[in-house]
């Protein structure tokens, strides 16, 4: 009898191994459908999740195997695909059991592909369909909602029967088939035990204990006992097969995993040609030779407007993150109806601005003048409470000046491809303070200033020729390389509050520069990040007089800046010393002057002996900005200087004629 049972167990075990094969699919270990297996990327083309060597397996915890792109090659869904690769780089596309995918896949040609990006995400629904979109750092969005789909036999736990959902539904401490005695199979929809009490394990049916199927020998014949024993042996054999099924399947799964890791996909021209041929054949079978009437453009069965909303690509990850950091900008996008890449055309001609440092925190700053007057302006970093520091938008470079009392707002430009570029305007030679809060703990933050383009040159008068020798102004020729590193500097975080700052002097030469900030994180798994800020260096303003076709700079001109005091609604001399500046300013031989001011209402006044006093129009500064307009002073005898000898001759001739006419008329009387 013992040999009989050993024989049964052996047959069942080897039959299970033979039937397992190398491909196994179920609601808990799903393979990809042989037909529905494609996702779409505008930059990478079709991506096949069910090719011959892909071996994609979907479980409750992760995806494994490979996807194949005809343009980008193989994409690994799990570091466990290779041999010991997880020890070097640990990555996978994870599954939470409910179908919500997260984590990364990797391609040598396409880089990292995230399955739960900020503006997207991939979900396997209750029908096994992949929905949503993933994002590749080099190839952009991967769409799973196209006409072609990726479908698996795996199902979320919520869509599986009670005996196969990884949950103890009846609370008896036993979970799923075969561990739960109330489950007859994986397809059983009820874990509860049958009426009349718990099911007795089949091995307890032997012996004369209570509940035995064999009555006392005195009550049954030998034939009846033999028949009962035969039935019980059959039942034992069936239950043994069911009990051994998960034990047999476990090594089969391990063998499959080992084989998929050892047998790497073949990435050759023959494979590519075979795949293209197979895809072409599938398309040929699917597309009829004759164009159907419905596709000839003669019928309009559905409205075009709503359909377009399903075919367009979402905003880029970079732009989506920027909108999350600046709620005011996000409201602007919503008001303009910009939610997809194609909507970015609506931003043509629209000026966008990112708020300065203080306003980005939702605060209103200011400084107090010596007279106790409250002036508008920014809040220095050291004066911010700890709670406010934590709200600084991460990985955005903010620019301030005058001891961080003046904030610069940033002009934002968004290309049709979703690339965002921020820009500020500063005055040449002025000092600038930069600050940034890295999203993750940083090991170091470094910066560099790179020359991009040269703006219009200064208009220099003849009297300035001798002064140019003392100025640090170098001519920039068009043939010089347009990207030139001018300066490198370091940010520091002395108080270790996570906010890094740097002070630097802007170049004297006017033009367009790029400030590049590079963050190196403490976590070596995180790649270094670069943040770019375009800086336009404007020339200082100057005072001059017009000398024919030339401009002559004026020395000793007194330039004063007046601001509107909201307390008394009257203009007063702006207290520049509060902002580390002087007012009024006296021009040197170059005639230069400049003010850097916070928001407010202002006007300029310039005076010089022998010249008429200049008083400019009232103007408004909405955010920190430079005041550097060029001022022309006119001589008090300016009207006479404009009269040449021809004009004087004509006036004298006219007076002589009038005098002669007067004398002739008098003689006639």
Secondary structure, 3 states (H helix, E strand, C coil): CHHHHHHHHHHHHHHHHHHHCCCCCCCCCECEEEEEEEEEECCCEEEECCCCCCCCEECCCEEECEEEECCCEEEECEHHHCCCHHHCCCCEEEECCCCEEEEEEEECCCEEEECCCCCCEEEECCCCEEEEEEEECCCEEEECCCCCCEEECCCCHHHCCHHHCCCCCCCCCCCCCCCCCCCCCCCCCCCCCCCCCCCCCHHHHCCCCCCCCCCCHHHCCHHHHHHHHHHHHHHHHHHHHHHHHHHHHHHHHHHHHHHHHHCCCCCCHHHHHHHHHHHHHHHHHHCCCCCCHHHCCCCCCCCHHHHHCCCCCECCHHHHHHHHHCHHHHHHHHHHCCCEHHHHHHHCCCCEEECCHHHHCCCCEEEECCCCCEEEECCCHHHCCHHHHCCCCCCCCEEEECCCCEECCEEEEECCCCCEEEEEEEECCCEEEEEEECCCCEEEEEEEEEEEECCCCCCCCHHHCCHHHHCCCCCCCCCCCCCEEEEEEECECCCCCCEEEEEEECCCCCEEEEEEEEEEECCCCCCCEEEEEEEEEECCEEEEEEECCEEEECCCCEEEEEEEECCCCEEEECCHHHHCCCCCEECCCCCEECEEECCEEEEEEEECCCECCEECCCEEECCCEEECCCEECCECCHHHHCCCHHHHHHHHHHHHHHHHHHHHHHHHC
